[in-house]
């Protein structure tokens, strides 16, 4: 979704229950449409994967939830999952507030139903 006009700039119809494998393709579709990768890409915990972090490195600032709210988060082994550990640390880093009170650099992701 475009952050200014709030219009969908890439979409795909798939015949699978989970859209998880589509994340890198959707980021590429945004680049194909706008000639630029999205500055930031928020994603839910289902996209927390070393494969996705590697595939999207340098293309977009990927923001993936560390876990589900109200659930205990598993311990992440930094030796075997270095990119996942780095994302978890990134999500714990406080960000300064902007004049509007929002966290600086935080994704603004409207709910689309």
C-alpha positions as CSV (number, residue, x, y, z in Angstrom):
1,X,0.0,0.0,0.0
2,X,1.3,3.4,-0.9
3,X,2.0,5.4,2.3
4,X,0.8,8.7,0.9
5,X,-2.2,8.0,-1.3
6,X,-3.2,4.8,0.6
7,X,-3.7,2.8,-2.6
8,X,-2.7,-0.8,-3.2
9,X,0.3,-0.9,-5.6
10,X,0.8,-4.7,-5.8
11,X,-1.5,-7.7,-5.3
12,X,-1.5,-11.3,-6.1
13,X,-4.2,-14.0,-5.9
14,X,-2.9,-17.4,-4.7
15,X,-4.5,-20.8,-4.1
16,X,-2.9,-21.4,-0.7
17,X,-4.1,-21.0,2.9
18,X,-0.9,-19.1,3.8
19,X,0.4,-16.1,2.0
20,X,3.8,-16.3,3.8
21,X,5.8,-17.5,0.8
22,X,4.6,-14.4,-1.2
23,X,6.4,-11.7,0.8
24,X,9.6,-11.4,-1.3
25,X,7.5,-11.5,-4.5
26,X,5.2,-8.7,-3.3
27,X,8.2,-6.6,-2.4
28,X,9.5,-7.1,-5.9
29,X,6.1,-6.3,-7.4
30,X,6.2,-3.0,-5.6
31,X,9.6,-2.3,-7.1
32,X,8.3,-3.3,-10.5
33,X,5.3,-1.0,-10.2
34,X,6.9,2.0,-8.6
35,X,10.6,1.6,-9.8
36,X,11.6,1.6,-6.1
37,X,11.5,-0.8,-3.3
38,X,9.3,0.1,-0.3
39,X,11.1,2.1,2.4
40,X,9.6,-0.1,5.1
41,X,7.7,-3.4,5.0
42,X,5.8,-4.4,8.1
43,X,4.9,-8.1,8.4
44,X,3.4,-10.4,11.0
45,X,5.3,-13.1,12.9
46,X,4.5,-15.7,10.3
47,X,7.1,-14.0,8.1
48,X,9.9,-14.4,10.7
49,X,12.4,-16.4,8.7
50,X,16.1,-16.3,7.9
51,X,15.2,-16.9,4.3
52,X,13.0,-13.8,4.1
53,X,15.5,-11.7,6.0
54,X,18.3,-12.7,3.6
55,X,16.1,-12.3,0.5
56,X,14.9,-8.8,1.4
57,X,18.2,-7.5,2.9
58,X,19.1,-4.2,1.2
59,X,15.8,-3.9,-0.5
60,X,13.5,-2.7,2.3
61,X,13.5,-2.1,6.0
62,X,11.7,-5.3,7.0
63,X,9.8,-5.0,10.3
64,X,8.6,-8.4,11.5
65,X,6.8,-9.0,14.8
66,X,8.9,-10.9,17.3
67,X,5.9,-12.9,18.5
68,X,2.2,-12.9,19.1
69,X,0.8,-10.5,21.7
70,X,-0.1,-12.3,24.9
71,X,2.1,-15.3,24.0
72,X,5.4,-16.3,25.5
73,X,8.2,-15.6,23.0
74,X,10.7,-18.5,22.4
75,X,14.4,-17.9,23.1
76,X,16.2,-17.2,19.8
77,X,19.5,-18.9,19.3
78,X,21.7,-16.2,17.9
79,X,24.3,-18.7,16.5
80,X,21.8,-20.5,14.3
81,X,19.4,-17.7,13.6
82,X,21.5,-14.5,13.5
83,X,19.1,-12.4,11.4
84,X,16.1,-13.4,13.5
85,X,18.0,-12.5,16.6
86,X,18.9,-9.1,15.1
87,X,15.2,-8.5,14.2
88,X,14.2,-9.3,17.7
89,X,16.8,-6.9,19.1
90,X,15.6,-4.2,16.6
91,X,12.0,-4.6,17.7
92,X,13.1,-4.0,21.4
93,X,15.0,-0.8,20.5
94,X,13.1,2.3,21.6
95,X,12.6,4.9,18.9
96,X,12.4,8.6,19.6
97,X,9.0,10.2,19.2
98,X,8.1,12.6,16.4
99,X,6.2,15.9,17.0
100,X,2.9,14.0,16.5
101,X,3.8,11.5,19.2
102,X,4.4,8.5,16.9
103,X,7.6,6.5,17.2
104,X,10.1,7.7,14.7
105,X,10.6,5.2,11.8
106,X,7.8,3.0,13.0
107,X,5.5,1.5,10.3
108,X,2.1,3.0,9.9
109,X,0.0,0.1,8.6
110,X,-3.7,0.8,8.2
111,X,-6.1,-2.1,8.6
112,X,-7.6,-3.0,5.2
113,X,-10.6,-5.3,5.2
